[in-house]
Amino acid sequence: MARHPRRRCLAGARSAAIVILCSALVTACALRQGAADPDTATLKSPIDVEARRTLMGVAVGPFTCESPPIPMGDVLPESFYTDPAGSIIDPERFAARTRIVKPLGDFGSGVTRMADRWLGSKPPQPEAARCALGWLDAWARAEAMLGRVTNQGGYERKWILGGVAQAYLRLRDAPDLDSRAKARVERWFARLAQEVRTYYDRRATSRRTDIRNNHLYWAALAVAASGIAVNDGGLFAWAVEQYRFALTQIAAEGTLPLEVARKGKALHYHVFAVMPLVMIAEMGAANALDLYGEHDGALRRLVDRAVEGLHDPSYFERLTGTTQDFGGSLSGWHVAWAEIWYARFHDPAVSDLLRRYRPARNAWLGGDATLAFGVRDLLGR
């Protein structure tokens, strides 16, 4: 007798849950291998600050520490798309969203730029790192982003958390930082990461696509960066678990079905999905996990398809039957992830993009990716 479709579905879900649980346990064990005391294993940043300063550092002028934006407790913007596919933007809604989240953007941009100034200054300019920590501490003391949050607000929160947590990894070892401020900031990161994680832990019971599509990947990046910042193996393992789930969604031809469904925004969202996945893979590499090669090289298939689309969107236009809307001109913000990819693989497919759009800066990926990951054969600076 044939099994009932619902029973088959439930059985499949249970099997998937078992695989993911085992994967998480393997990850936790791998993270702790080689440590004299497993409970004191230290998660590593993907950026060697002193090595990057040696390679890329330049003399900088005097620095003035400005006051941070007023901390934002509630994050209450609304969605700006008008169609179920999430492909058509309402200009008035988008403008309203932009006004509401401006303090978040100013905060994230300011912290990442100061962290970059510390990373790229030679001789080092620790006052930039101290000022960035002061901004982070001001928001941590105010319990920023821990109030009421709309669905769109949750998206905005995870993007900012991921960016500033990565910036913190660049500056946390600067000299003469206030240890109590660092402790407050790290506690704040941990609380925010748990809030982000809670929303996406509903994946097994919710039909919402944002719990499975690019939003999950960005949530995983925010939690991964926070996990490294606070040295929480549980947070990092959760992020790796979501990364591995993302790889299972990548089709043989390198597409993501949930992003294809975005119609005119399909190419845009494939590139957007690549960004956090490449960064998570690099964080894995820093911590003895070969996430780049998992699931039969699925990430490379996605990268290849996205890069092809950036050069020629015709594949996505045939696939969706719609002209692709990239939301404006291509810039360094869109290709910051390619610095990481090129540094790892010297892939000629992305070299032209990097030459055209450097410096590649994206605050949600921690700041200046050219400064943090760029290699000499393409730099010209």
Secondary structure, DSSP 8 states (H G I E B T S, - for coil): ----HHHHHHHHHHHHHHHHHHHHHHHHHHHHTT-SSGGG-----S--HHHHHHHH-B----------------B-----B-STTS--B-HHHHHHHHHHHHHHHHHHHHHHHHHHHHHHBSS--HHHHHHHHHHHHHHHHTTTT-S-B-HHHHHHHHHHHHHHHHHHHHHTTSTT--HHHHHHHHHHHHHHHHHHHHHHGGGGT---GGGTSHHHHHHHHHHHHHHHHHT-HHHHHHHHHHHHHHHHT--TTS--HHHHTTGGGHHHHHHHHHHHHHHHHHHHHHTT---TTHHHHHHHHHHHHHHHHHH-THHHHHHHTS----SS---HHHHHHHHHHHHHH--HHHHHHHHHH-S-EEGGGTEEHHHHH--HHHH--
